[in-house]
Amino acid sequence: MSGRGNCFDNAAVETFFKSLKAELLWRQTWPTRRQAAAAIFQYVNGFYNPRRRHSYLGNISPLAFEAKAA
């Protein structure tokens, strides 16, 4: 992305991890690492990517954005 020392390099990833922690990880515990990994996979592929509203899309979900664009 940009040069060394630019604080905006990790902004998108840090925002994602904040959302993951606040919306999933801090609310539950899992008995095994495998169950935690499955829950994270489901969160990312079943909620965050398709249905969660994103500010860069005008606070609508990616599915709604794609339907609107089609």
CHARMM internal coordinates of N, CA and C (Angstrom, degrees):
IC EDIT
DIST 1 N 1 CA 1.4390
DIST 1 CA 1 C 1.5273
ANGL 1 N 1 CA 1 C 109.23
DIST 1 C 2 N 1.2701
ANGL 1 CA 1 C 2 N 118.93
DIHE 1 N 1 CA 1 C 2 N -93.04
DIST 2 N 2 CA 1.4582
ANGL 1 C 2 N 2 CA 120.19
DIHE 1 CA 1 C 2 N 2 CA -178.44
DIST 2 CA 2 C 1.5237
ANGL 2 N 2 CA 2 C 109.59
DIHE 1 C 2 N 2 CA 2 C -118.48
DIST 2 C 3 N 1.2943
ANGL 2 CA 2 C 3 N 115.45
DIHE 2 N 2 CA 2 C 3 N -171.97
DIST 3 N 3 CA 1.4567
ANGL 2 C 3 N 3 CA 120.99
DIHE 2 CA 2 C 3 N 3 CA -175.21
DIST 3 CA 3 C 1.5211
ANGL 3 N 3 CA 3 C 114.13
DIHE 2 C 3 N 3 CA 3 C -72.75
DIST 3 C 4 N 1.2963
ANGL 3 CA 3 C 4 N 114.56
DIHE 3 N 3 CA 3 C 4 N 173.12
DIST 4 N 4 CA 1.4542
ANGL 3 C 4 N 4 CA 122.44
DIHE 3 CA 3 C 4 N 4 CA -178.36
DIST 4 CA 4 C 1.5336
ANGL 4 N 4 CA 4 C 110.90
DIHE 3 C 4 N 4 CA 4 C -62.20
DIST 4 C 5 N 1.3139
ANGL 4 CA 4 C 5 N 115.78
DIHE 4 N 4 CA 4 C 5 N 138.06
DIST 5 N 5 CA 1.4521
ANGL 4 C 5 N 5 CA 120.61
DIHE 4 CA 4 C 5 N 5 CA 177.35
DIST 5 CA 5 C 1.5184
ANGL 5 N 5 CA 5 C 115.34
DIHE 4 C 5 N 5 CA 5 C 89.14
DIST 5 C 6 N 1.3122
ANGL 5 CA 5 C 6 N 118.06
DIHE 5 N 5 CA 5 C 6 N 0.39
DIST 6 N 6 CA 1.4658
ANGL 5 C 6 N 6 CA 120.82
DIHE 5 CA 5 C 6 N 6 CA 178.81
DIST 6 CA 6 C 1.5260
ANGL 6 N 6 CA 6 C 108.37
DIHE 5 C 6 N 6 CA 6 C -80.20
DIST 6 C 7 N 1.3025
ANGL 6 CA 6 C 7 N 117.47
DIHE 6 N 6 CA 6 C 7 N 118.36
DIST 7 N 7 CA 1.4614
ANGL 6 C 7 N 7 CA 121.51
DIHE 6 CA 6 C 7 N 7 CA -174.78
DIST 7 CA 7 C 1.5264
ANGL 7 N 7 CA 7 C 113.35
DIHE 6 C 7 N 7 CA 7 C -72.63
DIST 7 C 8 N 1.3107
ANGL 7 CA 7 C 8 N 119.04
DIHE 7 N 7 CA 7 C 8 N -9.03
DIST 8 N 8 CA 1.4584
ANGL 7 C 8 N 8 CA 121.01
DIHE 7 CA 7 C 8 N 8 CA -178.00
DIST 8 CA 8 C 1.5206
ANGL 8 N 8 CA 8 C 112.84
DIHE 7 C 8 N 8 CA 8 C -90.45
DIST 8 C 9 N 1.3288
ANGL 8 CA 8 C 9 N 118.61
DIHE 8 N 8 CA 8 C 9 N -2.83
DIST 9 N 9 CA 1.4580
ANGL 8 C 9 N 9 CA 121.41
DIHE 8 CA 8 C 9 N 9 CA -178.48
DIST 9 CA 9 C 1.5247
ANGL 9 N 9 CA 9 C 112.83
DIHE 8 C 9 N 9 CA 9 C -59.66
DIST 9 C 10 N 1.3174
ANGL 9 CA 9 C 10 N 117.82
DIHE 9 N 9 CA 9 C 10 N -40.65
DIST 10 N 10 CA 1.4576
ANGL 9 C 10 N 10 CA 121.50
DIHE 9 CA 9 C 10 N 10 CA -174.43
DIST 10 CA 10 C 1.5251
ANGL 10 N 10 CA 10 C 113.32
DIHE 9 C 10 N 10 CA 10 C -103.42
DIST 10 C 11 N 1.3005
ANGL 10 CA 10 C 11 N 118.43
DIHE 10 N 10 CA 10 C 11 N 10.45
DIST 11 N 11 CA 1.4668
ANGL 10 C 11 N 11 CA 120.70
DIHE 10 CA 10 C 11 N 11 CA -173.32
DIST 11 CA 11 C 1.5243
ANGL 11 N 11 CA 11 C 112.54
DIHE 10 C 11 N 11 CA 11 C -59.23
DIST 11 C 12 N 1.3162
ANGL 11 CA 11 C 12 N 118.90
DIHE 11 N 11 CA 11 C 12 N -43.80
DIST 12 N 12 CA 1.4682
ANGL 11 C 12 N 12 CA 121.25
DIHE 11 CA 11 C 12 N 12 CA -178.01
DIST 12 CA 12 C 1.5265
ANGL 12 N 12 CA 12 C 111.01
DIHE 11 C 12 N 12 CA 12 C -66.29
DIST 12 C 13 N 1.3079
ANGL 12 CA 12 C 13 N 117.31
DIHE 12 N 12 CA 12 C 13 N -43.22
DIST 13 N 13 CA 1.4611
ANGL 12 C 13 N 13 CA 121.02
DIHE 12 CA 12 C 13 N 13 CA -179.47
DIST 13 CA 13 C 1.5234
ANGL 13 N 13 CA 13 C 110.73
DIHE 12 C 13 N 13 CA 13 C -68.59
DIST 13 C 14 N 1.3137
ANGL 13 CA 13 C 14 N 117.38
DIHE 13 N 13 CA 13 C 14 N -41.27
DIST 14 N 14 CA 1.4550
ANGL 13 C 14 N 14 CA 120.09
DIHE 13 CA 13 C 14 N 14 CA 178.73
DIST 14 CA 14 C 1.5230
ANGL 14 N 14 CA 14 C 111.36
DIHE 13 C 14 N 14 CA 14 C -64.18
DIST 14 C 15 N 1.3156
ANGL 14 CA 14 C 15 N 118.32
DIHE 14 N 14 CA 14 C 15 N -36.23
DIST 15 N 15 CA 1.4599
ANGL 14 C 15 N 15 CA 121.61
DIHE 14 CA 14 C 15 N 15 CA 176.49
DIST 15 CA 15 C 1.5231
ANGL 15 N 15 CA 15 C 110.83
DIHE 14 C 15 N 15 CA 15 C -65.39
DIST 15 C 16 N 1.3280
ANGL 15 CA 15 C 16 N 116.75
DIHE 15 N 15 CA 15 C 16 N -42.46
DIST 16 N 16 CA 1.4650
ANGL 15 C 16 N 16 CA 120.48
DIHE 15 CA 15 C 16 N 16 CA 177.97
DIST 16 CA 16 C 1.5271
ANGL 16 N 16 CA 16 C 110.64
DIHE 15 C 16 N 16 CA 16 C -61.14
DIST 16 C 17 N 1.3263
ANGL 16 CA 16 C 17 N 117.31
DIHE 16 N 16 CA 16 C 17 N -47.90
DIST 17 N 17 CA 1.4579
ANGL 16 C 17 N 17 CA 119.90
DIHE 16 CA 16 C 17 N 17 CA -178.40
DIST 17 CA 17 C 1.5268
ANGL 17 N 17 CA 17 C 112.18
DIHE 16 C 17 N 17 CA 17 C -65.89
DIST 17 C 18 N 1.3288
ANGL 17 CA 17 C 18 N 118.06
DIHE 17 N 17 CA 17 C 18 N -33.16
DIST 18 N 18 CA 1.4609
ANGL 17 C 18 N 18 CA 120.31
DIHE 17 CA 17 C 18 N 18 CA 174.78
DIST 18 CA 18 C 1.5249
ANGL 18 N 18 CA 18 C 110.25
DIHE 17 C 18 N 18 CA 18 C -63.12
DIST 18 C 19 N 1.3316
ANGL 18 CA 18 C 19 N 116.73
DIHE 18 N 18 CA 18 C 19 N -43.99
DIST 19 N 19 CA 1.4623
ANGL 18 C 19 N 19 CA 120.73
DIHE 18 CA 18 C 19 N 19 CA 178.41
DIST 19 CA 19 C 1.5259
ANGL 19 N 19 CA 19 C 111.09
DIHE 18 C 19 N 19 CA 19 C -64.20
DIST 19 C 20 N 1.3113
ANGL 19 CA 19 C 20 N 117.29
DIHE 19 N 19 CA 19 C 20 N -43.50
DIST 20 N 20 CA 1.4659
ANGL 19 C 20 N 20 CA 121.56
DIHE 19 CA 19 C 20 N 20 CA 179.27
DIST 20 CA 20 C 1.5251
ANGL 20 N 20 CA 20 C 110.73
DIHE 19 C 20 N 20 CA 20 C -59.80
DIST 20 C 21 N 1.3161
ANGL 20 CA 20 C 21 N 116.99
DIHE 20 N 20 CA 20 C 21 N -46.01
DIST 21 N 21 CA 1.4584
ANGL 20 C 21 N 21 CA 120.55
DIHE 20 CA 20 C 21 N 21 CA -179.39
DIST 21 CA 21 C 1.5259
ANGL 21 N 21 CA 21 C 111.35
DIHE 20 C 21 N 21 CA 21 C -66.35
DIST 21 C 22 N 1.3250
ANGL 21 CA 21 C 22 N 117.42
DIHE 21 N 21 CA 21 C 22 N -46.16
DIST 22 N 22 CA 1.4694
ANGL 21 C 22 N 22 CA 120.86
DIHE 21 CA 21 C 22 N 22 CA -175.91
DIST 22 CA 22 C 1.5234
ANGL 22 N 22 CA 22 C 112.41
DIHE 21 C 22 N 22 CA 22 C -70.75
DIST 22 C 23 N 1.3168
ANGL 22 CA 22 C 23 N 118.08
DIHE 22 N 22 CA 22 C 23 N -36.81
DIST 23 N 23 CA 1.4592
ANGL 22 C 23 N 23 CA 120.88
DIHE 22 CA 22 C 23 N 23 CA -173.96
DIST 23 CA 23 C 1.5253
ANGL 23 N 23 CA 23 C 113.74
DIHE 22 C 23 N 23 CA 23 C -92.92
DIST 23 C 24 N 1.3313
ANGL 23 CA 23 C 24 N 118.21
DIHE 23 N 23 CA 23 C 24 N -16.01
DIST 24 N 24 CA 1.4590
ANGL 23 C 24 N 24 CA 118.99
DIHE 23 CA 23 C 24 N 24 CA -176.68
DIST 24 CA 24 C 1.5293
ANGL 24 N 24 CA 24 C 112.66
DIHE 23 C 24 N 24 CA 24 C -132.91
DIST 24 C 25 N 1.2983
ANGL 24 CA 24 C 25 N 117.66
DIHE 24 N 24 CA 24 C 25 N -58.42
DIST 25 N 25 CA 1.4610
ANGL 24 C 25 N 25 CA 120.49
DIHE 24 CA 24 C 25 N 25 CA -168.32
DIST 25 CA 25 C 1.5177
ANGL 25 N 25 CA 25 C 114.08
DIHE 24 C 25 N 25 CA 25 C -68.90
DIST 25 C 26 N 1.3122
ANGL 25 CA 25 C 26 N 118.90
DIHE 25 N 25 CA 25 C 26 N -39.46
DIST 26 N 26 CA 1.4600
ANGL 25 C 26 N 26 CA 120.84
DIHE 25 CA 25 C 26 N 26 CA -177.97
DIST 26 CA 26 C 1.5235
ANGL 26 N 26 CA 26 C 112.82
DIHE 25 C 26 N 26 CA 26 C -77.01
DIST 26 C 27 N 1.3278
ANGL 26 CA 26 C 27 N 117.55
DIHE 26 N 26 CA 26 C 27 N -8.93
DIST 27 N 27 CA 1.4661
ANGL 26 C 27 N 27 CA 120.94
DIHE 26 CA 26 C 27 N 27 CA -177.02
DIST 27 CA 27 C 1.5256
ANGL 27 N 27 CA 27 C 113.17
DIHE 26 C 27 N 27 CA 27 C -96.42
DIST 27 C 28 N 1.3352
ANGL 27 CA 27 C 28 N 117.99
DIHE 27 N 27 CA 27 C 28 N -16.60
DIST 28 N 28 CA 1.4547
ANGL 27 C 28 N 28 CA 120.71
DIHE 27 CA 27 C 28 N 28 CA -173.28
DIST 28 CA 28 C 1.5186
ANGL 28 N 28 CA 28 C 110.93
DIHE 27 C 28 N 28 CA 28 C -140.22
DIST 28 C 29 N 1.3252
ANGL 28 CA 28 C 29 N 114.55
DIHE 28 N 28 CA 28 C 29 N 166.50
DIST 29 N 29 CA 1.4604
ANGL 28 C 29 N 29 CA 121.82
DIHE 28 CA 28 C 29 N 29 CA 168.54
DIST 29 CA 29 C 1.5226
ANGL 29 N 29 CA 29 C 107.13
DIHE 28 C 29 N 29 CA 29 C -131.28
DIST 29 C 30 N 1.3022
ANGL 29 CA 29 C 30 N 116.37
DIHE 29 N 29 CA 29 C 30 N 153.60
DIST 30 N 30 CA 1.4511
ANGL 29 C 30 N 30 CA 122.45
DIHE 29 CA 29 C 30 N 30 CA -179.74
DIST 30 CA 30 C 1.5200
ANGL 30 N 30 CA 30 C 109.30
DIHE 29 C 30 N 30 CA 30 C -126.46
DIST 30 C 31 N 1.3281
ANGL 30 CA 30 C 31 N 117.01
DIHE 30 N 30 CA 30 C 31 N 141.23
DIST 31 N 31 CA 1.4536
ANGL 30 C 31 N 31 CA 119.70
DIHE 30 CA 30 C 31 N 31 CA -178.61
DIST 31 CA 31 C 1.5243
ANGL 31 N 31 CA 31 C 114.17
DIHE 30 C 31 N 31 CA 31 C -69.79
DIST 31 C 32 N 1.3278
ANGL 31 CA 31 C 32 N 117.13
DIHE 31 N 31 CA 31 C 32 N -28.22
DIST 32 N 32 CA 1.4689
ANGL 31 C 32 N 32 CA 119.23
DIHE 31 CA 31 C 32 N 32 CA -178.80
DIST 32 CA 32 C 1.5205
ANGL 32 N 32 CA 32 C 110.56
DIHE 31 C 32 N 32 CA 32 C -130.07
DIST 32 C 33 N 1.3126
ANGL 32 CA 32 C 33 N 114.47
DIHE 32 N 32 CA 32 C 33 N 157.90
DIST 33 N 33 CA 1.4702
ANGL 32 C 33 N 33 CA 121.01
DIHE 32 CA 32 C 33 N 33 CA 177.31
DIST 33 CA 33 C 1.5337
ANGL 33 N 33 CA 33 C 110.81
DIHE 32 C 33 N 33 CA 33 C -63.69
DIST 33 C 34 N 1.3224
ANGL 33 CA 33 C 34 N 116.61
DIHE 33 N 33 CA 33 C 34 N -36.01
DIST 34 N 34 CA 1.4687
ANGL 33 C 34 N 34 CA 121.00
DIHE 33 CA 33 C 34 N 34 CA 179.59
DIST 34 CA 34 C 1.5252
ANGL 34 N 34 CA 34 C 111.51
DIHE 33 C 34 N 34 CA 34 C -63.31
DIST 34 C 35 N 1.3220
ANGL 34 CA 34 C 35 N 117.36
DIHE 34 N 34 CA 34 C 35 N -40.58
DIST 35 N 35 CA 1.4650
ANGL 34 C 35 N 35 CA 120.86
DIHE 34 CA 34 C 35 N 35 CA 178.12
DIST 35 CA 35 C 1.5259
ANGL 35 N 35 CA 35 C 110.85
DIHE 34 C 35 N 35 CA 35 C -67.62
DIST 35 C 36 N 1.3183
ANGL 35 CA 35 C 36 N 117.25
DIHE 35 N 35 CA 35 C 36 N -37.46
DIST 36 N 36 CA 1.4648
ANGL 35 C 36 N 36 CA 120.38
DIHE 35 CA 35 C 36 N 36 CA 176.94
DIST 36 CA 36 C 1.5250
ANGL 36 N 36 CA 36 C 110.44
DIHE 35 C 36 N 36 CA 36 C -65.39
DIST 36 C 37 N 1.3275
ANGL 36 CA 36 C 37 N 117.22
DIHE 36 N 36 CA 36 C 37 N -42.86
DIST 37 N 37 CA 1.4612
ANGL 36 C 37 N 37 CA 120.71
DIHE 36 CA 36 C 37 N 37 CA 178.71
DIST 37 CA 37 C 1.5236
ANGL 37 N 37 CA 37 C 111.00
DIHE 36 C 37 N 37 CA 37 C -63.14
DIST 37 C 38 N 1.3254
ANGL 37 CA 37 C 38 N 117.25
DIHE 37 N 37 CA 37 C 38 N -40.05
DIST 38 N 38 CA 1.4679
ANGL 37 C 38 N 38 CA 120.93
DIHE 37 CA 37 C 38 N 38 CA 178.31
DIST 38 CA 38 C 1.5342
ANGL 38 N 38 CA 38 C 110.68
DIHE 37 C 38 N 38 CA 38 C -65.35
DIST 38 C 39 N 1.3285
ANGL 38 CA 38 C 39 N 117.02
DIHE 38 N 38 CA 38 C 39 N -39.06
DIST 39 N 39 CA 1.4683
ANGL 38 C 39 N 39 CA 120.40
DIHE 38 CA 38 C 39 N 39 CA 179.08
DIST 39 CA 39 C 1.5300
ANGL 39 N 39 CA 39 C 110.65
DIHE 38 C 39 N 39 CA 39 C -66.50
DIST 39 C 40 N 1.3235
ANGL 39 CA 39 C 40 N 117.01
DIHE 39 N 39 CA 39 C 40 N -40.61
DIST 40 N 40 CA 1.4697
ANGL 39 C 40 N 40 CA 120.48
DIHE 39 CA 39 C 40 N 40 CA 177.82
DIST 40 CA 40 C 1.5191
ANGL 40 N 40 CA 40 C 110.44
DIHE 39 C 40 N 40 CA 40 C -65.32
DIST 40 C 41 N 1.3439
ANGL 40 CA 40 C 41 N 117.06
DIHE 40 N 40 CA 40 C 41 N -42.98
DIST 41 N 41 CA 1.4632
ANGL 40 C 41 N 41 CA 120.78
DIHE 40 CA 40 C 41 N 41 CA 177.24
DIST 41 CA 41 C 1.5241
ANGL 41 N 41 CA 41 C 110.96
DIHE 40 C 41 N 41 CA 41 C -58.93
DIST 41 C 42 N 1.3340
ANGL 41 CA 41 C 42 N 116.64
DIHE 41 N 41 CA 41 C 42 N -44.87
DIST 42 N 42 CA 1.4642
ANGL 41 C 42 N 42 CA 120.76
DIHE 41 CA 41 C 42 N 42 CA 179.47
DIST 42 CA 42 C 1.5239
ANGL 42 N 42 CA 42 C 111.12
DIHE 41 C 42 N 42 CA 42 C -64.79
DIST 42 C 43 N 1.3234
ANGL 42 CA 42 C 43 N 117.66
DIHE 42 N 42 CA 42 C 43 N -39.61
DIST 43 N 43 CA 1.4674
ANGL 42 C 43 N 43 CA 121.46
DIHE 42 CA 42 C 43 N 43 CA 178.41
DIST 43 CA 43 C 1.5244
ANGL 43 N 43 CA 43 C 110.76
DIHE 42 C 43 N 43 CA 43 C -60.95
DIST 43 C 44 N 1.3350
ANGL 43 CA 43 C 44 N 116.26
DIHE 43 N 43 CA 43 C 44 N -47.77
DIST 44 N 44 CA 1.4621
ANGL 43 C 44 N 44 CA 120.19
DIHE 43 CA 43 C 44 N 44 CA -176.43
DIST 44 CA 44 C 1.5203
ANGL 44 N 44 CA 44 C 111.17
DIHE 43 C 44 N 44 CA 44 C -68.62
DIST 44 C 45 N 1.3303
ANGL 44 CA 44 C 45 N 117.40
DIHE 44 N 44 CA 44 C 45 N -49.72
DIST 45 N 45 CA 1.4622
ANGL 44 C 45 N 45 CA 120.68
DIHE 44 CA 44 C 45 N 45 CA -174.10
DIST 45 CA 45 C 1.5185
ANGL 45 N 45 CA 45 C 114.60
DIHE 44 C 45 N 45 CA 45 C -87.31
DIST 45 C 46 N 1.3266
ANGL 45 CA 45 C 46 N 117.53
DIHE 45 N 45 CA 45 C 46 N -20.76
DIST 46 N 46 CA 1.4536
ANGL 45 C 46 N 46 CA 119.77
DIHE 45 CA 45 C 46 N 46 CA -178.49
DIST 46 CA 46 C 1.5154
ANGL 46 N 46 CA 46 C 114.52
DIHE 45 C 46 N 46 CA 46 C -102.91
DIST 46 C 47 N 1.3315
ANGL 46 CA 46 C 47 N 116.99
DIHE 46 N 46 CA 46 C 47 N -20.74
DIST 47 N 47 CA 1.4655
ANGL 46 C 47 N 47 CA 119.26
DIHE 46 CA 46 C 47 N 47 CA -178.53
DIST 47 CA 47 C 1.5238
ANGL 47 N 47 CA 47 C 112.61
DIHE 46 C 47 N 47 CA 47 C -126.97
DIST 47 C 48 N 1.3197
ANGL 47 CA 47 C 48 N 117.86
DIHE 47 N 47 CA 47 C 48 N -58.49
DIST 48 N 48 CA 1.4668
ANGL 47 C 48 N 48 CA 120.54
DIHE 47 CA 47 C 48 N 48 CA -171.27
DIST 48 CA 48 C 1.5312
ANGL 48 N 48 CA 48 C 112.15
DIHE 47 C 48 N 48 CA 48 C -60.93
DIST 48 C 49 N 1.3051
ANGL 48 CA 48 C 49 N 117.68
DIHE 48 N 48 CA 48 C 49 N -51.57
DIST 49 N 49 CA 1.4669
ANGL 48 C 49 N 49 CA 119.51
DIHE 48 CA 48 C 49 N 49 CA -177.90
DIST 49 CA 49 C 1.5228
ANGL 49 N 49 CA 49 C 114.03
DIHE 48 C 49 N 49 CA 49 C -70.00
DIST 49 C 50 N 1.3431
ANGL 49 CA 49 C 50 N 120.14
DIHE 49 N 49 CA 49 C 50 N -47.77
DIST 50 N 50 CA 1.4698
ANGL 49 C 50 N 50 CA 117.70
DIHE 49 CA 49 C 50 N 50 CA -175.83
DIST 50 CA 50 C 1.5261
ANGL 50 N 50 CA 50 C 116.33
DIHE 49 C 50 N 50 CA 50 C -89.12
DIST 50 C 51 N 1.3454
ANGL 50 CA 50 C 51 N 119.16
DIHE 50 N 50 CA 50 C 51 N -35.45
DIST 51 N 51 CA 1.4647
ANGL 50 C 51 N 51 CA 119.36
DIHE 50 CA 50 C 51 N 51 CA -168.02
DIST 51 CA 51 C 1.5176
ANGL 51 N 51 CA 51 C 116.49
DIHE 50 C 51 N 51 CA 51 C -114.45
DIST 51 C 52 N 1.3041
ANGL 51 CA 51 C 52 N 118.97
DIHE 51 N 51 CA 51 C 52 N -22.97
DIST 52 N 52 CA 1.4628
ANGL 51 C 52 N 52 CA 120.29
DIHE 51 CA 51 C 52 N 52 CA -176.30
DIST 52 CA 52 C 1.5281
ANGL 52 N 52 CA 52 C 109.56
DIHE 51 C 52 N 52 CA 52 C -70.08
DIST 52 C 53 N 1.3234
ANGL 52 CA 52 C 53 N 116.23
DIHE 52 N 52 CA 52 C 53 N 136.98
DIST 53 N 53 CA 1.4674
ANGL 52 C 53 N 53 CA 119.70
DIHE 52 CA 52 C 53 N 53 CA 178.76
DIST 53 CA 53 C 1.5290
ANGL 53 N 53 CA 53 C 109.64
DIHE 52 C 53 N 53 CA 53 C -71.84
DIST 53 C 54 N 1.3265
ANGL 53 CA 53 C 54 N 115.66
DIHE 53 N 53 CA 53 C 54 N 134.67
DIST 54 N 54 CA 1.4599
ANGL 53 C 54 N 54 CA 121.81
DIHE 53 CA 53 C 54 N 54 CA -178.46
DIST 54 CA 54 C 1.5252
ANGL 54 N 54 CA 54 C 109.56
DIHE 53 C 54 N 54 CA 54 C -116.99
DIST 54 C 55 N 1.3130
ANGL 54 CA 54 C 55 N 115.76
DIHE 54 N 54 CA 54 C 55 N 134.89
DIST 55 N 55 CA 1.4656
ANGL 54 C 55 N 55 CA 120.31
DIHE 54 CA 54 C 55 N 55 CA -176.66
DIST 55 CA 55 C 1.5236
ANGL 55 N 55 CA 55 C 111.94
DIHE 54 C 55 N 55 CA 55 C -64.90
DIST 55 C 56 N 1.3175
ANGL 55 CA 55 C 56 N 118.01
DIHE 55 N 55 CA 55 C 56 N -33.05
DIST 56 N 56 CA 1.4613
ANGL 55 C 56 N 56 CA 119.51
DIHE 55 CA 55 C 56 N 56 CA -179.15
DIST 56 CA 56 C 1.5307
ANGL 56 N 56 CA 56 C 112.50
DIHE 55 C 56 N 56 CA 56 C -72.01
DIST 56 C 57 N 1.3358
ANGL 56 CA 56 C 57 N 117.57
DIHE 56 N 56 CA 56 C 57 N -10.45
DIST 57 N 57 CA 1.4681
ANGL 56 C 57 N 57 CA 121.28
DIHE 56 CA 56 C 57 N 57 CA 175.82
DIST 57 CA 57 C 1.5221
ANGL 57 N 57 CA 57 C 111.43
DIHE 56 C 57 N 57 CA 57 C -103.77
DIST 57 C 58 N 1.3161
ANGL 57 CA 57 C 58 N 117.26
DIHE 57 N 57 CA 57 C 58 N 14.39
DIST 58 N 58 CA 1.4586
ANGL 57 C 58 N 58 CA 120.35
DIHE 57 CA 57 C 58 N 58 CA -178.84
DIST 58 CA 58 C 1.5158
ANGL 58 N 58 CA 58 C 112.18
DIHE 57 C 58 N 58 CA 58 C 81.09
DIST 58 C 59 N 1.3196
ANGL 58 CA 58 C 59 N 116.82
DIHE 58 N 58 CA 58 C 59 N 30.71
DIST 59 N 59 CA 1.4629
ANGL 58 C 59 N 59 CA 123.98
DIHE 58 CA 58 C 59 N 59 CA 179.86
DIST 59 CA 59 C 1.5217
ANGL 59 N 59 CA 59 C 113.69
DIHE 58 C 59 N 59 CA 59 C 59.76
DIST 59 C 60 N 1.3246
ANGL 59 CA 59 C 60 N 116.10
DIHE 59 N 59 CA 59 C 60 N 38.93
DIST 60 N 60 CA 1.4602
ANGL 59 C 60 N 60 CA 121.37
DIHE 59 CA 59 C 60 N 60 CA 170.03
DIST 60 CA 60 C 1.5226
ANGL 60 N 60 CA 60 C 107.71
DIHE 59 C 60 N 60 CA 60 C -124.80
DIST 60 C 61 N 1.3187
ANGL 60 CA 60 C 61 N 116.33
DIHE 60 N 60 CA 60 C 61 N 162.43
DIST 61 N 61 CA 1.4593
ANGL 60 C 61 N 61 CA 120.53
DIHE 60 CA 60 C 61 N 61 CA -178.37
DIST 61 CA 61 C 1.5304
ANGL 61 N 61 CA 61 C 109.97
DIHE 60 C 61 N 61 CA 61 C -74.93
DIST 61 C 62 N 1.3211
ANGL 61 CA 61 C 62 N 117.59
DIHE 61 N 61 CA 61 C 62 N 157.17
DIST 62 N 62 CA 1.4625
ANGL 61 C 62 N 62 CA 119.82
DIHE 61 CA 61 C 62 N 62 CA 176.67
DIST 62 CA 62 C 1.5281
ANGL 62 N 62 CA 62 C 112.69
DIHE 61 C 62 N 62 CA 62 C -58.70
DIST 62 C 63 N 1.3452
ANGL 62 CA 62 C 63 N 117.55
DIHE 62 N 62 CA 62 C 63 N -36.52
DIST 63 N 63 CA 1.4652
ANGL 62 C 63 N 63 CA 119.07
DIHE 62 CA 62 C 63 N 63 CA 177.84
DIST 63 CA 63 C 1.5310
ANGL 63 N 63 CA 63 C 111.61
DIHE 62 C 63 N 63 CA 63 C -64.80
DIST 63 C 64 N 1.3188
ANGL 63 CA 63 C 64 N 116.56
DIHE 63 N 63 CA 63 C 64 N -41.68
DIST 64 N 64 CA 1.4624
ANGL 63 C 64 N 64 CA 120.16
DIHE 63 CA 63 C 64 N 64 CA 178.15
DIST 64 CA 64 C 1.5227
ANGL 64 N 64 CA 64 C 110.60
DIHE 63 C 64 N 64 CA 64 C -67.92
DIST 64 C 65 N 1.3185
ANGL 64 CA 64 C 65 N 117.38
DIHE 64 N 64 CA 64 C 65 N -37.19
DIST 65 N 65 CA 1.4516
ANGL 64 C 65 N 65 CA 121.27
DIHE 64 CA 64 C 65 N 65 CA 177.65
DIST 65 CA 65 C 1.5242
ANGL 65 N 65 CA 65 C 111.29
DIHE 64 C 65 N 65 CA 65 C -63.06
DIST 65 C 66 N 1.3270
ANGL 65 CA 65 C 66 N 116.60
DIHE 65 N 65 CA 65 C 66 N -44.43
DIST 66 N 66 CA 1.4607
ANGL 65 C 66 N 66 CA 120.46
DIHE 65 CA 65 C 66 N 66 CA 178.10
DIST 66 CA 66 C 1.5185
ANGL 66 N 66 CA 66 C 111.76
DIHE 65 C 66 N 66 CA 66 C -65.37
DIST 66 C 67 N 1.3327
ANGL 66 CA 66 C 67 N 117.94
DIHE 66 N 66 CA 66 C 67 N -39.42
DIST 67 N 67 CA 1.4593
ANGL 66 C 67 N 67 CA 121.11
DIHE 66 CA 66 C 67 N 67 CA 178.02
DIST 67 CA 67 C 1.5222
ANGL 67 N 67 CA 67 C 111.15
DIHE 66 C 67 N 67 CA 67 C -65.62
DIST 67 C 68 N 1.3203
ANGL 67 CA 67 C 68 N 115.48
DIHE 67 N 67 CA 67 C 68 N -37.97
DIST 68 N 68 CA 1.4605
ANGL 67 C 68 N 68 CA 120.79
DIHE 67 CA 67 C 68 N 68 CA 178.56
DIST 68 CA 68 C 1.5299
ANGL 68 N 68 CA 68 C 111.29
DIHE 67 C 68 N 68 CA 68 C -67.65
DIST 68 C 69 N 1.3289
ANGL 68 CA 68 C 69 N 116.51
DIHE 68 N 68 CA 68 C 69 N -37.11
DIST 69 N 69 CA 1.4650
ANGL 68 C 69 N 69 CA 121.22
DIHE 68 CA 68 C 69 N 69 CA -178.77
DIST 69 CA 69 C 1.5209
ANGL 69 N 69 CA 69 C 112.76
DIHE 68 C 69 N 69 CA 69 C -75.70
DIST 69 C 70 N 1.3340
ANGL 69 CA 69 C 70 N 116.60
DIHE 69 N 69 CA 69 C 70 N -23.25
DIST 70 N 70 CA 1.4747
ANGL 69 C 70 N 70 CA 120.27
DIHE 69 CA 69 C 70 N 70 CA -177.31
DIST 70 CA 70 C 1.4962
ANGL 70 N 70 CA 70 C 113.14
DIHE 69 C 70 N 70 CA 70 C -78.96
END
COOR INIT
IC SEED 1 N 1 CA 1 C
IC BUILD
